Amino acid sequence: MPDYWDFRVAEAVAVMRQVQAGADPTALDHAIGLLRQTVAATAHGHPNRAIHLQNLSSALMLRFTFTGLRADIDAAVDAGLATVAQATRGDPRLAQYRHQLNRIQLERIRLFGLPDDLDAAIAVLREVGAEPDLQPVQRSMLAESLGAALHRRFLRDHDPGDLDAAIAVGRTAVAHAPDRLQALCELGNTLCTRIQVQESLDDINEATDLIRQALAAVSPDDAARAALWFNLSFALRTRYVHTDDAADLAAAVDAARDAVAAINSDRGDRGSYLVNLAALLHMRADLLGGATDLDDAIALGREALIGGVDGQESQTHQYHLAAALITRFAALGRFADLDEALNLLDGAAQIISPDKPVDRAAAVSALSIGLRIRFECGGTLQDLARSVDLAREAAACPLPPAHRGMMLANLCANLRLSAMHTGALTEIDEAVTAGREATVLLRAPSSKAAKAMANLGIALRTRFELAGALGDLDDALAKLQAALSAVPAGHPDRTRWTSHLAITYQIRHARLGELADLNRAIRNGADAIAATPVGHYDRPPMLDQAATALLTRFDLTADPADLHRALEYLTEAITTSPPSHPQRAGYVGNLSIARRLQFEHRGRTSDLDDAIKLGREACRTVGPQHSIRPVTLINLCEALQLRFERTGQAADLNDAVRTGEQAVAQAPAHHPERAAALYSLGLALRLRFRHAARRQDADAATQAWREAADTVTGAVEIRLLAAYQRAQLAASSPHEPWSAVADGYATAVRLLPLLAWHGTARVSQQRTLANWPTLANDAAACVLAAADPGWALELLEQGRTVLWTQLLNARADRAALGVAAPRLAAALERIRDELDRTTGVVPTQASGS
């Protein structure tokens, strides 16, 4: 070749280097012209023709990076194909030519989508890689290119075989040349993709190590550093999600900051780097409660959107910004944050396509959470219904196990809330099922697993409230305690779970009468309130829970300090909740109870008037299917009876009967509050019978109390009181035989062992029995009047030997069981020993109560 063309090639290469160093890219037009002339002047088969074609391909690709013109990258591919065709099989540069061609083809596929080129590239790379005379570096280059092509094809076709093959050949590339930066980067990038699909901790650890090796090898001014920092932050964040290691989260934040610092301000994908850092700061704010991290996350999210990114990437940015805004609303109660978040999420959920299931599920789930929060803070039932639908959609997406677990945990929470307001048992059963599956999919210990456990515990408690199975209540306590044990002090969800634990203890006290449960409820409730700032949307329900527990204890101990604190809590809960808040009716109803108790404590009619006014407001605003509606009606029924006894106004008494009948109608068979509703209705009917002497009222009261005593899902104390009142009413009636009186008393005596059941502390058993010192005697006397001395003796024995009978039953012969099921027999022995441990005796003064 004449020296003239060597000079022209050198001139073209010099121009390319100057442009790479920052010179005017339009100079590339001259360089490309020179190289085309050189190629045209070089004969086919000439040993330098392949080199000239490769230089031309490189120059065209360099110009493409500035122009973005499809014609430039197409020409670069054509020149690369000609280079490979021109090189002889023994050419030592053949692997390098193929490598450069493949990178250009892959870039064209990434930008313009040419599946035929991708399949062809994989076939060629496999053929060349099988040649026996390749050097290690050449094999590394080819394996890296093949891995990249397989990775791209996986992203196109979603065939997991391609992804596994890409990682296998990527490991081969690193093994042949451990110090090759591009091989390290490509394998790390491919592992990050498989992490998104499978979330294997081994993959996460391998990717983290590879990316750190690449960062150690890359020069400080290399543009690849930004992508490496980005991928490292992703791997560390994913590992944090699996392990809850705060050090990984801190390192992920640092890596994301380095990625943002390393990327040019005019890069089109800068928004993704900003959002990645924002998401990590949001996670750290969730963990540590840092207001600065949360504000920074929101500022970064807004900056990413200002950058003008279009399409699905913009919607992903909107989702992350909205999630941070929701968290700040939860912390500070700024409704502007919630409204902005819901507007962003609506847009994101509509545009993120199903072929990105992880992103779509996250956006849809976040929107469902936002709608649920808005409902809890005064929104409409339409918000709640849409929230449930969106949670179901998110859980139905094809997701990796950990992501699916989080979606199911959210579905559990939404269905539970919906069931509370609709009373639908199918919804609460679905909530429990979703919650149980979530706890299986989310690996413990981790904060995500703890959240799923807490959601399941709350759902189980709600199912008890709707269906009355005591096993659900015990299981709920165990799940909430496990969730709290799994997270450190200061965890953002800890106060909420503590409040729910208090509620669950309080409900169990109402069912079983164990004073220790009530004290635990009050103590946990106070802890939750102390940790929740004024204005936080979680604070009103916490205040309400603590107040109801204090009112219950006041009813038992008559300590005015409990009543005073309950009134303060309820007043704050009501004044800080908007009129449309879905839980406000419950707060108002509980304040009505507090005012009624205050009337009973100090005797002021104005307190009772306030109680009835508040009770009517609660009944008027609570939903017809809401789980608290029966209780609200019961409370109003009792307050109206009190005022009738105070004023003698027949309208109050008739209203009390009507309200009691509504309470019974709202509590179907097996509802936990049905026994209480029947008991209150019976009291109102008996009061009207005594006032108006209508026999049908006495008969209706008797029937209500009989059913209440037989309602196995009701609180045992209420059932026993109903049986006792039925016996008392029959005893006072000339129309009832002694056998009817005896039957009522006998039912009450049979319920005594349940009231003082063996699972409560001995001191509580003794205190409970001390409240019924003459029950067995009264029952026996009535049975004797009915001429049945044998039955009378039996009732006397039942009444006076409750505790002894329990001790004897605990020592029943289990020899046969020990043979048939030795593990079960041993468990029963352990339970018996635990139940035998007495915790004290009742103070002397209690015996006279």
C-alpha positions, 0 to 999 in steps of 0.5 A, a space after each residue: 500500500 502506498 505510504 500516502 494511505 498510511 498517512 491518511 489512516 494515521 490522520 483519521 486515528 488522530 482525529 478520533 483520539 482528539 474527539 474522545 479527548 473533547 474536541 469538536 465531534 464534527 471533525 469525525 466527518 473528515 476522519 470517516 471520509 479518509 477511512 472510507 477512501 483508504 478502504 476503497 483503495 485497499 484490495 480485497 485480501 490485502 492483510 491491512 484491509 481488515 484493520 482499515 475496516 475496523 478503524 472505519 467501524 470504530 469511527 462510525 460508532 464514535 460518531 453515533 455516540 454524538 449523533 444518535 443517527 441510525 445510519 451511523 450505527 448501521 454503517 458501523 455494523 456493516 463495516 464490522 461484518 466486513 472486518 470479520 469476513 476479511 480477516 483470515 481464520 488464523 488472524 490473531 486479531 479475529 477475536 478482537 474484531 468479533 468482540 467489537 462487532 458484537 458490542 456494536 450489534 448489541 448496542 443496536 439491539 438495545 436501542 433499535 431492537 433487532 432480534 435477528 442480529 442478536 440470535 446471529 451474534 450468539 451463534 457466531 460467538 459460540 462457533 468462534 468460542 469453540 476454536 481450540 487455538 484461542 488465547 486466554 484473553 481472547 477466550 475471555 473476550 468472546 465469553 464475555 460477549 456471548 454472556 452479554 448477548 445471552 443476557 440481552 436475549 433473556 431481557 427480550 424473551 425472558 427465558 431463564 435458560 439464557 440467563 443461567 447460560 449468560 452467568 455461566 459463560 460470564 464466569 468463564 470470561 472472568 476465569 480466563 482473565 480475572 483482571 479484565 474490567 469489562 468481564 467483571 462488569 458484565 458478569 456483575 451486571 448479569 448477576 444483578 439481573 438474576 437477583 431481580 428474578 430469583 433473589 439468591 443470597 449467593 448471587 447477591 454476595 457474588 455480584 457484590 464482590 465482583 463489582 467491588 473488584 471492578 471498582 478497584 480496577 477502574 481508573 478514577 475518571 472512567 465513565 464506567 464507575 457510575 454504573 458500577 457504583 449504581 449496581 453495587 448499591 442495588 446489590 447491597 440494598 437487596 442484601 439488606 432486604 434479606 438480612 436486615 443488616 444496617 451496615 449493608 444499607 449504609 454502604 448502599 447509600 454511600 454507593 448510590 451517592 458515589 454513583 450520582 457524583 460520578 455521572 454527568 449532569 447531562 446524562 439522559 439516565 441521570 434521573 434513575 441514579 437520583 431515584 436510586 439514591 432517593 429510594 435508599 434514603 427513604 429506606 434508611 428513614 424508615 429504619 432510623 426515622 431520620 427526617 433529613 433522609 426523608 426530605 432529601 429523598 423527596 427533593 431527589 425524587 422531584 429533581 429526577 422528574 424535573 429532568 423531563 424523563 418520558 415514558 415508563 421510566 418517568 412513572 417509576 420515578 413518580 412511584 418512588 417519589 410518592 412512596 416517600 411522600 406517603 411516609 412523610 405524611 405518616 410521620 407529620 400528617 401533612 395532607 398535601 403530601 398524601 394528595 400529591 402522592 396519590 396523584 403521582 401513583 395514579 399516573 404510575 399505576 396506569 402506565 407501568 406495563 405488565 411486562 415489568 411485574 416487580 415495578 408494576 406490583 410495587 406501584 399498584 401496591 403503593 397506591 393501594 396503601 395510599 388509598 387505605 391511609 386516606 380512608 383511615 384518615 377520613 376518606 370514603 368507602 370507595 377509597 377502601 374498596 379500590 384499595 382492596 382491588 389494587 392490593 389483589 392485582 399487585 398480589 396476582 403479578 408474577 413476582 419473586 417470592 420476597 416481593 410476592 410476600 410483601 404484596 400479600 402482607 399488604 393485601 392482608 392488611 387491606 382485606 382486614 380493614 375492609 372486613 371490619 367495615 363490611 362484616 364480611 367473613 369471607 374477606 377476613 378469611 381471605 386476609 388470614 390466608 394471605 397473611 399466612 402465605 406472606 409469612 412463609 414467603 418472607 424469610 425471618 428474621 427481617 423487618 419485612 417478615 416481621 411486618 407480615 407477621 404483625 399484619 397476620 396477628 392483627 387479621 387474626 384478632 379481627 377474625 376473632 372479633 367477627 367470628 369469636 374463635 378464641 384460638 384466633 385471639 391467642 394466635 394473634 397475641 403470639 404473632 404480634 409478640 413475635 413481630 415486636 421481638 424481631 425489630 429493634 427499638 426505634 423501628 418505624 412500625 414498632 409503636 403501631 404494633 405495640 398499640 395493636 398488642 395492647 388492643 389484643 390483650 384488652 380484647 382477651 381480658 374482655 373475653 376471659 377476665 384476666 386482670 393481668 391482660 388488662 394491665 398489659 393492655 394499659 401499659 403497652 397502650 401508654 408506651 405506644 402513645 408516648 412514642 407517637 407525636 401529636 398530629 400523627 395519623 396513628 395517634 387517635 386510634 392509640 388514644 382510643 385504645 388506651 382510653 377504653 382499657 382505662 375505662 375498663 379498669 376504672 369499672 373494676 377499681 373505681 380509681 378516678 385517675 383512670 377515668 380522668 386520663 381516659 376522658 383526656 385521651 378520648 377528647 384529644 382523639 375526637 378533636 384531632 380527627 376530621 368529622 368524616 374519619 371512619 374511626 371517629 364514630 368509635 371514639 365518640 361512642 367510647 367518650 359516651 361510655 366515659 361520660 356515663 361512667 362519670 355520671 355513675 361516679 359523681 351523679 351529675 345528670 348533665 354527664 348522662 345527657 352528654 353520654 346519650 347525646 354522644 351515643 346517638 351521634 356514634 350510632 348515627 355515623 357508624 356504618 350499618 355493617 361496621 364491626 363496632 355497630 353492635 357495641 355502639 348500640 349496646 352502650 346507648 341502650 344502657 345509657 338510656 336505661 340509666 336516664 329512665 331510672 333517673 328521670 322516669 321518662 317512658 320515652 327513654 325506656 322505649 328507646 332503650 328497648 328499640 336500641 337493644 333490639 337493633 343491637 341484637 339484629 346487628 349481631 348475628 348468631 356466633 357474633 362475639 357481641 350477640 350475648 352482650 346485646 341480648 343481655 342489655 336488651 333483657 335488662 331494658 325489657 325487665 325494666 319496662 316490665 317493672 314499669 308497665 307490668 306487661 307480661 310479654 316484656 318479662 317473657 321476652 327478657 327471659 328468652 333474651 337471657 336464656 339465649 345469651 347464656 347459651 351463646 358460646 362465643 360471648 364473654 363468659 361473665 355476660 353469659 353468667 350474668 344473663 343466666 343469673 338475671 333470668 333466675 332472679 326474674 323467674 323467682 320474682 314472678 308468680 307465673 314461673 315455677 321453681 323449676 324455671 328459677 332452678 334452671 337459670 341458677 343451674 346454668 349460672 353454676 355450670 358457667 362458674 368453672 369457665 369464668 374462673 378457668 384454669 388458664 388464668 392466674 390463681 389470684 384471678 380465679 379466686 377474685 372471680 369466685 369471690 364475686 359469687 359467694 352465694 350463687 351455689 347456695 341460692 341455686 340449691 335452695 331453688 332446686 330444693 323448692 322444686 323438690 329435687 334434693 339430689 340436683 341441689 346437692 350436685 349444684 352445691 358441690 359444683 359451686 364450692 369445688 370449682 378449683 379442686 375439680 380443676 386440680 383433680 381433672 389436671 391429674 386424670 390418668 393419662 396412661 392410655 394416652 401415654 401409650 398411644 401418643 406419648 408426645 401429647 401426653 408429655 405436653 399435657 403434663 407440662 401444661 398441668 405443671 405450669 397451671 399448678 403454679 399459683 401467683 398469689 392469693 386474693 386480698 382479704 377485702 376482696 372476699 366481701 365484694 
